């Protein structure tokens, strides 16, 4: 969708294997209907949906990029690192993701205890009904439970009143180290990308340290145009990409038709002066 590449590329989305609502093949079909030419499935800390998604993309004649979104703790907060063009069978990656997921059930039970204390019982079982696997339980599944119970209007309302710092149901999580996440991605033959930087609450000095460390570790890209950014942030992170020499990525961060601000493939193009991360892939 830039002058360099007319392709509609969406390199960040989620299926029901993590915290999306659609099965991997349904997600691919929706992307195809929306005119996506190249799609990456990037479930949180999980690669279990990639085989089904890749097969669906082959059937539809759509290019598919195997991906993952790894949860990282950096400077006391959570950062997400997307891995693109990974080998989902790489043993170190698979084991690293398993270790990263292992703390979710414990955190989920603590979140449920906090919600019960403010008069919302049964939250762990309710959230689990939306995911099935305790290792994959996340705040999004608790949010859907709270909407289902009529506690909140929608998922956005949940994250204004629950599950965030200072509100009931917030339990911090210690995720992977940045160095480990980038190492797993590179070891699996992939390219590492900082996801939706506009969502992180760091000072300018901290952002500089994050970008510098990421580049030194072998990271290559940053999401510029993403469903998690405002149009003003598209411009802000386009300048960050140029300043630090990042390749630029584009991805909707789609989770569900009723929950996502931007649908698959419906983002504006990357600014023409940036180098797309997919520029040398096809």
C-alpha atoms as a printed R data frame, in Angstrom:
    type eleno elety resid chain resno       x       y      z
1   ATOM     1    CA   UNK     A     1   0.000   0.000  0.000
2   ATOM     2    CA   UNK     A     2   3.020   2.279 -0.297
3   ATOM     3    CA   UNK     A     3   4.643   3.352 -3.541
4   ATOM     4    CA   UNK     A     4   7.307   0.717 -2.929
5   ATOM     5    CA   UNK     A     5   4.758  -2.040 -2.358
6   ATOM     6    CA   UNK     A     6   1.077  -1.945 -3.341
7   ATOM     7    CA   UNK     A     7   0.353  -4.952 -1.156
8   ATOM     8    CA   UNK     A     8  -2.102  -4.760  1.729
9   ATOM     9    CA   UNK     A     9   0.022  -6.168  4.557
10  ATOM    10    CA   UNK     A    10  -1.285  -6.872  8.074
11  ATOM    11    CA   UNK     A    11   1.420  -8.222 10.374
12  ATOM    12    CA   UNK     A    12  -0.300  -8.263 13.775
13  ATOM    13    CA   UNK     A    13  -3.515 -10.059 14.738
14  ATOM    14    CA   UNK     A    14  -4.827 -12.637 17.200
15  ATOM    15    CA   UNK     A    15  -6.917 -15.795 17.017
16  ATOM    16    CA   UNK     A    16  -8.795 -17.710 19.705
17  ATOM    17    CA   UNK     A    17  -5.566 -19.640 20.346
18  ATOM    18    CA   UNK     A    18  -4.607 -16.632 22.497
19  ATOM    19    CA   UNK     A    19  -7.092 -13.815 23.155
20  ATOM    20    CA   UNK     A    20  -8.865 -13.356 19.832
21  ATOM    21    CA   UNK     A    21 -12.393 -14.576 19.153
22  ATOM    22    CA   UNK     A    22 -11.991 -16.168 15.710
23  ATOM    23    CA   UNK     A    23 -10.428 -19.535 14.922
24  ATOM    24    CA   UNK     A    24  -7.208 -19.220 12.888
25  ATOM    25    CA   UNK     A    25  -8.876 -20.262  9.628
26  ATOM    26    CA   UNK     A    26 -11.793 -17.869 10.249
27  ATOM    27    CA   UNK     A    27  -9.327 -15.052 10.889
28  ATOM    28    CA   UNK     A    28  -7.546 -15.761  7.607
29  ATOM    29    CA   UNK     A    29 -10.852 -15.873  5.730
30  ATOM    30    CA   UNK     A    30 -11.872 -12.489  7.151
31  ATOM    31    CA   UNK     A    31  -8.506 -10.999  6.209
32  ATOM    32    CA   UNK     A    32  -8.897 -12.346  2.666
33  ATOM    33    CA   UNK     A    33 -12.378 -10.827  2.362
34  ATOM    34    CA   UNK     A    34 -10.943  -7.503  3.520
35  ATOM    35    CA   UNK     A    35  -8.354  -7.516  0.751
36  ATOM    36    CA   UNK     A    36  -5.297  -8.491  2.787
37  ATOM    37    CA   UNK     A    37  -2.493  -9.822  0.575
38  ATOM    38    CA   UNK     A    38  -0.022 -10.742  3.331
39  ATOM    39    CA   UNK     A    39  -1.118 -11.747  6.827
40  ATOM    40    CA   UNK     A    40   0.826 -12.615  9.969
41  ATOM    41    CA   UNK     A    41  -0.863 -14.386 12.867
42  ATOM    42    CA   UNK     A    42   0.848 -13.218 16.066
43  ATOM    43    CA   UNK     A    43  -0.869 -14.868 19.014
44  ATOM    44    CA   UNK     A    44   0.366 -14.005 22.508
45  ATOM    45    CA   UNK     A    45   3.160 -16.354 23.612
46  ATOM    46    CA   UNK     A    46   1.713 -19.184 21.510
47  ATOM    47    CA   UNK     A    47   2.289 -20.657 18.034
48  ATOM    48    CA   UNK     A    48  -0.435 -23.307 18.146
49  ATOM    49    CA   UNK     A    49  -2.642 -21.641 15.535
50  ATOM    50    CA   UNK     A    50  -0.026 -21.193 12.822
51  ATOM    51    CA   UNK     A    51  -0.470 -24.523 11.032
52  ATOM    52    CA   UNK     A    52  -4.220 -24.041 10.591
53  ATOM    53    CA   UNK     A    53  -3.799 -20.412  9.545
54  ATOM    54    CA   UNK     A    54  -1.064 -21.243  7.032
55  ATOM    55    CA   UNK     A    55  -3.195 -23.968  5.452
56  ATOM    56    CA   UNK     A    56  -6.178 -21.633  5.177
57  ATOM    57    CA   UNK     A    57  -4.004 -18.963  3.552
58  ATOM    58    CA   UNK     A    58  -2.637 -21.488  1.029
59  ATOM    59    CA   UNK     A    59  -6.167 -22.525  0.106
60  ATOM    60    CA   UNK     A    60  -7.133 -18.889 -0.493
61  ATOM    61    CA   UNK     A    61  -3.927 -18.034 -2.353
62  ATOM    62    CA   UNK     A    62  -2.889 -15.485  0.270
63  ATOM    63    CA   UNK     A    63   0.669 -15.011  1.506
64  ATOM    64    CA   UNK     A    64   1.097 -15.972  5.149
65  ATOM    65    CA   UNK     A    65   3.800 -14.999  7.640
66  ATOM    66    CA   UNK     A    66   4.173 -17.163 10.770
67  ATOM    67    CA   UNK     A    67   4.454 -14.954 13.816
68  ATOM    68    CA   UNK     A    68   4.143 -14.620 17.580
69  ATOM    69    CA   UNK     A    69   3.817 -11.784 20.101
70  ATOM    70    CA   UNK     A    70   6.041 -12.307 23.133
71  ATOM    71    CA   UNK     A    71   5.284 -10.667 26.479
72  ATOM    72    CA   UNK     A    72   8.352  -8.976 27.978
73  ATOM    73    CA   UNK     A    73   8.992  -7.169 31.247
74  ATOM    74    CA   UNK     A    74  11.242  -4.149 30.712
75  ATOM    75    CA   UNK     A    75  11.868  -1.369 33.263
76  ATOM    76    CA   UNK     A    76   9.029  -2.683 35.393
77  ATOM    77    CA   UNK     A    77   6.345  -2.613 32.692
78  ATOM    78    CA   UNK     A    78   5.114  -4.954 29.977
79  ATOM    79    CA   UNK     A    79   6.389  -4.574 26.412
80  ATOM    80    CA   UNK     A    80   5.309  -6.766 23.513
81  ATOM    81    CA   UNK     A    81   7.801  -7.994 20.925
82  ATOM    82    CA   UNK     A    82   6.447  -9.420 17.691
83  ATOM    83    CA   UNK     A    83   8.435 -12.134 15.936
84  ATOM    84    CA   UNK     A    84   7.819 -12.456 12.196
85  ATOM    85    CA   UNK     A    85   8.865 -15.219  9.764
86  ATOM    86    CA   UNK     A    86   9.668 -17.526 12.650
87  ATOM    87    CA   UNK     A    87  10.046 -21.295 12.536
88  ATOM    88    CA   UNK     A    88   7.212 -22.340 14.886
89  ATOM    89    CA   UNK     A    89   8.900 -25.696 15.494
90  ATOM    90    CA   UNK     A    90  12.131 -24.189 16.820
91  ATOM    91    CA   UNK     A    91  12.767 -25.975 20.123
92  ATOM    92    CA   UNK     A    92  14.182 -22.997 22.059
93  ATOM    93    CA   UNK     A    93  11.337 -20.741 20.956
94  ATOM    94    CA   UNK     A    94   8.696 -23.305 21.867
95  ATOM    95    CA   UNK     A    95  10.224 -23.882 25.309
96  ATOM    96    CA   UNK     A    96  10.663 -20.161 25.929
97  ATOM    97    CA   UNK     A    97   7.017 -19.514 25.098
98  ATOM    98    CA   UNK     A    98   5.932 -22.365 27.365
99  ATOM    99    CA   UNK     A    99   7.869 -20.840 30.254
100 ATOM   100    CA   UNK     A   100   6.410 -17.418 29.524
101 ATOM   101    CA   UNK     A   101   2.861 -18.791 29.575
102 ATOM   102    CA   UNK     A   102   3.336 -20.782 32.769
103 ATOM   103    CA   UNK     A   103   2.624 -17.900 35.144
104 ATOM   104    CA   UNK     A   104  -0.749 -16.975 33.605
105 ATOM   105    CA   UNK     A   105  -2.862 -19.409 35.629
106 ATOM   106    CA   UNK     A   106  -1.412 -18.257 38.958
107 ATOM   107    CA   UNK     A   107  -1.945 -14.610 38.009
108 ATOM   108    CA   UNK     A   108  -5.490 -15.392 36.826
109 ATOM   109    CA   UNK     A   109  -6.438 -16.899 40.167
110 ATOM   110    CA   UNK     A   110  -5.067 -13.836 41.991
111 ATOM   111    CA   UNK     A   111  -7.061 -11.565 39.671
112 ATOM   112    CA   UNK     A   112 -10.204 -13.569 40.426
113 ATOM   113    CA   UNK     A   113  -9.588 -13.252 44.165
114 ATOM   114    CA   UNK     A   114  -9.408  -9.478 43.859
115 ATOM   115    CA   UNK     A   115 -12.623  -9.355 41.833
116 ATOM   116    CA   UNK     A   116 -14.394 -11.605 44.347
117 ATOM   117    CA   UNK     A   117 -13.356  -9.195 47.102
118 ATOM   118    CA   UNK     A   118 -15.316  -6.395 45.376
119 ATOM   119    CA   UNK     A   119 -18.408  -8.531 44.853
120 ATOM   120    CA   UNK     A   120 -17.715 -10.273 41.519
121 ATOM   121    CA   UNK     A   121 -17.443 -14.028 42.209
122 ATOM   122    CA   UNK     A   122 -16.574 -16.798 39.766
123 ATOM   123    CA   UNK     A   123 -14.282 -14.711 37.593
124 ATOM   124    CA   UNK     A   124 -11.593 -17.338 37.037
125 ATOM   125    CA   UNK     A   125 -14.064 -19.956 35.823
126 ATOM   126    CA   UNK     A   126 -15.921 -17.306 33.839
127 ATOM   127    CA   UNK     A   127 -12.768 -16.105 32.116
128 ATOM   128    CA   UNK     A   128 -11.636 -19.667 31.490
129 ATOM   129    CA   UNK     A   129 -14.871 -20.333 29.604
130 ATOM   130    CA   UNK     A   130 -13.620 -17.852 26.998
131 ATOM   131    CA   UNK     A   131 -10.231 -19.534 26.494
132 ATOM   132    CA   UNK     A   132 -10.279 -23.148 27.697
133 ATOM   133    CA   UNK     A   133  -6.563 -23.381 28.502
134 ATOM   134    CA   UNK     A   134  -5.414 -21.899 31.856
135 ATOM   135    CA   UNK     A   135  -1.939 -21.343 30.391
136 ATOM   136    CA   UNK     A   136  -3.418 -18.843 27.943
137 ATOM   137    CA   UNK     A   137  -5.788 -16.989 30.274
138 ATOM   138    CA   UNK     A   138  -5.359 -13.217 30.013
139 ATOM   139    CA   UNK     A   139  -6.919  -9.918 31.032
140 ATOM   140    CA   UNK     A   140  -8.943  -9.940 27.818
141 ATOM   141    CA   UNK     A   141 -10.737 -13.117 28.879
142 ATOM   142    CA   UNK     A   142 -11.559 -11.587 32.263
143 ATOM   143    CA   UNK     A   143 -12.784  -8.474 30.457
144 ATOM   144    CA   UNK     A   144 -15.167 -10.535 28.314
145 ATOM   145    CA   UNK     A   145 -16.484 -12.216 31.450
146 ATOM   146    CA   UNK     A   146 -17.162  -8.834 33.073
147 ATOM   147    CA   UNK     A   147 -19.052  -7.666 29.973
148 ATOM   148    CA   UNK     A   148 -20.969 -10.950 29.845
149 ATOM   149    CA   UNK     A   149 -22.005 -10.476 33.484
150 ATOM   150    CA   UNK     A   150 -23.210  -6.931 32.830
151 ATOM   151    CA   UNK     A   151 -20.582  -5.433 35.133
152 ATOM   152    CA   UNK     A   152 -19.292  -3.249 32.277
153 ATOM   153    CA   UNK     A   153 -20.708  -2.038 28.945
154 ATOM   154    CA   UNK     A   154 -17.855  -3.266 26.800
155 ATOM   155    CA   UNK     A   155 -14.188  -4.251 26.931
156 ATOM   156    CA   UNK     A   156 -13.038  -0.616 26.806
157 ATOM   157    CA   UNK     A   157 -15.211   0.131 29.836
158 ATOM   158    CA   UNK     A   158 -13.601  -2.795 31.677
159 ATOM   159    CA   UNK     A   159 -10.119  -1.398 31.196
160 ATOM   160    CA   UNK     A   160 -11.185   1.946 32.611
161 ATOM   161    CA   UNK     A   161 -12.532   0.450 35.835
162 ATOM   162    CA   UNK     A   162 -10.915  -2.969 36.352
163 ATOM   163    CA   UNK     A   163  -7.781  -5.015 35.602
164 ATOM   164    CA   UNK     A   164  -5.445  -2.014 35.315
165 ATOM   165    CA   UNK     A   165  -3.047  -0.600 37.882
166 ATOM   166    CA   UNK     A   166  -4.866   0.877 40.854
167 ATOM   167    CA   UNK     A   167  -8.143  -0.903 40.005
168 ATOM   168    CA   UNK     A   168  -9.637  -4.233 41.191
169 ATOM   169    CA   UNK     A   169  -8.268  -7.280 39.414
170 ATOM   170    CA   UNK     A   170  -4.852  -5.856 38.548
171 ATOM   171    CA   UNK     A   171  -2.015  -8.288 39.158
172 ATOM   172    CA   UNK     A   172   1.381  -7.515 37.593
173 ATOM   173    CA   UNK     A   173   3.145 -10.284 35.737
174 ATOM   174    CA   UNK     A   174   6.834 -11.021 35.369
175 ATOM   175    CA   UNK     A   175   7.291 -11.922 31.717
176 ATOM   176    CA   UNK     A   176  10.326 -12.856 29.623
177 ATOM   177    CA   UNK     A   177  13.421 -10.678 29.474
178 ATOM   178    CA   UNK     A   178  13.837  -8.552 26.352
179 ATOM   179    CA   UNK     A   179  17.132 -10.267 25.586
180 ATOM   180    CA   UNK     A   180  15.508 -13.700 25.774
181 ATOM   181    CA   UNK     A   181  12.555 -12.757 23.563
182 ATOM   182    CA   UNK     A   182  14.761 -11.315 20.833
183 ATOM   183    CA   UNK     A   183  17.135 -14.280 21.106
184 ATOM   184    CA   UNK     A   184  14.281 -16.792 20.702
185 ATOM   185    CA   UNK     A   185  12.970 -14.946 17.649
186 ATOM   186    CA   UNK     A   186  16.370 -14.657 15.973
187 ATOM   187    CA   UNK     A   187  17.184 -18.270 16.830
188 ATOM   188    CA   UNK     A   188  13.969 -19.314 15.096
189 ATOM   189    CA   UNK     A   189  15.038 -17.481 11.940
190 ATOM   190    CA   UNK     A   190  12.695 -14.564 12.509
191 ATOM   191    CA   UNK     A   191  12.823 -10.793 12.695
192 ATOM   192    CA   UNK     A   192  11.967  -8.950 15.934
193 ATOM   193    CA   UNK     A   193   9.630  -5.930 16.027
194 ATOM   194    CA   UNK     A   194   8.582  -3.650 18.896
195 ATOM   195    CA   UNK     A   195   4.775  -3.783 18.962
196 ATOM   196    CA   UNK     A   196   2.592  -0.645 19.369
197 ATOM   197    CA   UNK     A   197   5.158   1.559 21.182
198 ATOM   198    CA   UNK     A   198   2.500   4.224 21.694
199 ATOM   199    CA   UNK     A   199   0.933   2.073 24.403
200 ATOM   200    CA   UNK     A   200   3.971   2.158 26.706
201 ATOM   201    CA   UNK     A   201   4.260   4.770 29.452
202 ATOM   202    CA   UNK     A   202   7.974   5.461 29.418
203 ATOM   203    CA   UNK     A   203   9.887   8.722 29.638
204 ATOM   204    CA   UNK     A   204  11.799   9.895 26.548
205 ATOM   205    CA   UNK     A   205  15.018   8.718 28.186
206 ATOM   206    CA   UNK     A   206  13.539   5.273 28.872
207 ATOM   207    CA   UNK     A   207  12.265   4.985 25.300
208 ATOM   208    CA   UNK     A   208  15.745   5.819 24.021
209 ATOM   209    CA   UNK     A   209  17.222   3.118 26.267
210 ATOM   210    CA   UNK     A   210  14.605   0.592 25.075
211 ATOM   211    CA   UNK     A   211  15.267   1.299 21.397
212 ATOM   212    CA   UNK     A   212  19.018   1.245 21.877
213 ATOM   213    CA   UNK     A   213  18.994  -2.063 23.772
214 ATOM   214    CA   UNK     A   214  16.583  -3.639 21.275
215 ATOM   215    CA   UNK     A   215  18.789  -2.671 18.328
216 ATOM   216    CA   UNK     A   216  21.949  -3.904 20.065
217 ATOM   217    CA   UNK     A   217  20.239  -7.270 20.685
218 ATOM   218    CA   UNK     A   218  19.470  -7.609 16.976
219 ATOM   219    CA   UNK     A   219  15.934  -6.201 16.820
220 ATOM   220    CA   UNK     A   220  15.046  -4.686 13.459
221 ATOM   221    CA   UNK     A   221  11.557  -3.240 13.374
222 ATOM   222    CA   UNK     A   222   8.944  -1.074 15.041
223 ATOM   223    CA   UNK     A   223   5.194  -0.901 14.483
224 ATOM   224    CA   UNK     A   224   4.286   2.513 13.105
225 ATOM   225    CA   UNK     A   225   0.783   2.128 11.700
226 ATOM   226    CA   UNK     A   226  -1.166  -0.088 14.071
227 ATOM   227    CA   UNK     A   227  -4.692  -0.371 15.405
228 ATOM   228    CA   UNK     A   228  -3.297   0.590 18.810
229 ATOM   229    CA   UNK     A   229  -2.021   3.985 17.577
230 ATOM   230    CA   UNK     A   230  -3.797   7.241 16.846
231 ATOM   231    CA   UNK     A   231  -3.108   9.075 13.553
232 ATOM   232    CA   UNK     A   232  -0.874  11.465 15.509
233 ATOM   233    CA   UNK     A   233   1.113   8.466 16.752
234 ATOM   234    CA   UNK     A   234   1.510   7.193 13.179
235 ATOM   235    CA   UNK     A   235   3.492  10.372 12.516
236 ATOM   236    CA   UNK     A   236   5.318  10.267 15.844
237 ATOM   237    CA   UNK     A   237   6.581   6.708 15.398
238 ATOM   238    CA   UNK     A   238   7.369   7.256 11.729
239 ATOM   239    CA   UNK     A   239   9.885   9.809 12.977
240 ATOM   240    CA   UNK     A   240  11.176   7.339 15.579
241 ATOM   241    CA   UNK     A   241  11.662   4.746 12.839
242 ATOM   242    CA   UNK     A   242  13.686   7.196 10.735
243 ATOM   243    CA   UNK     A   243  15.732   8.460 13.679
244 ATOM   244    CA   UNK     A   244  16.763   5.010 14.918
245 ATOM   245    CA   UNK     A   245  16.915   3.218 11.591
246 ATOM   246    CA   UNK     A   246  14.039   0.830 12.285
247 ATOM   247    CA   UNK     A   247  12.231  -1.017  9.546
248 ATOM   248    CA   UNK     A   248   8.551  -0.068  9.732
249 ATOM   249    CA   UNK     A   249   5.717  -2.510 10.344
250 ATOM   250    CA   UNK     A   250   1.947  -2.272  9.909
251 ATOM   251    CA   UNK     A   251  -0.637  -4.360 11.749
252 ATOM   252    CA   UNK     A   252  -4.215  -4.032 12.903
253 ATOM   253    CA   UNK     A   253  -3.763  -5.824 16.263
254 ATOM   254    CA   UNK     A   254  -7.193  -7.281 15.453
255 ATOM   255    CA   UNK     A   255  -8.827  -9.435 18.133
256 ATOM   256    CA   UNK     A   256 -12.544  -9.566 17.313
257 ATOM   257    CA   UNK     A   257 -15.103  -7.824 15.113
258 ATOM   258    CA   UNK     A   258 -16.896  -6.358 18.121
259 ATOM   259    CA   UNK     A   259 -13.796  -5.344 20.089
260 ATOM   260    CA   UNK     A   260 -11.140  -4.039 17.713
261 ATOM   261    CA   UNK     A   261 -10.827  -0.389 16.714
262 ATOM   262    CA   UNK     A   262  -9.479  -1.333 13.280
263 ATOM   263    CA   UNK     A   263 -10.484  -4.339 11.196
264 ATOM   264    CA   UNK     A   264  -7.999  -6.593  9.425
265 ATOM   265    CA   UNK     A   265  -6.354  -4.844  6.496
266 ATOM   266    CA   UNK     A   266  -8.156  -1.532  7.032
267 ATOM   267    CA   UNK     A   267  -5.272   0.588  8.275
268 ATOM   268    CA   UNK     A   268  -3.853   3.451  6.218
269 ATOM   269    CA   UNK     A   269  -0.578   2.746  4.411
270 ATOM   270    CA   UNK     A   270   2.830   3.292  5.924
271 ATOM   271    CA   UNK     A   271   4.298   6.733  5.236
272 ATOM   272    CA   UNK     A   272   6.112   6.540  1.910
273 ATOM   273    CA   UNK     A   273   9.477   7.660  3.306
274 ATOM   274    CA   UNK     A   274   9.778   4.585  5.545
275 ATOM   275    CA   UNK     A   275  11.300   1.211  4.687
276 ATOM   276    CA   UNK     A   276   8.674  -1.524  5.119
277 ATOM   277    CA   UNK     A   277   9.829  -4.543  7.097
278 ATOM   278    CA   UNK     A   278   8.454  -6.791  4.350
279 ATOM   279    CA   UNK     A   279  10.341  -4.964  1.596
280 ATOM   280    CA   UNK     A   280  12.835  -7.757  0.984
281 ATOM   281    CA   UNK     A   281  10.508 -10.701  1.620
282 ATOM   282    CA   UNK     A   282   8.649 -10.963 -1.681
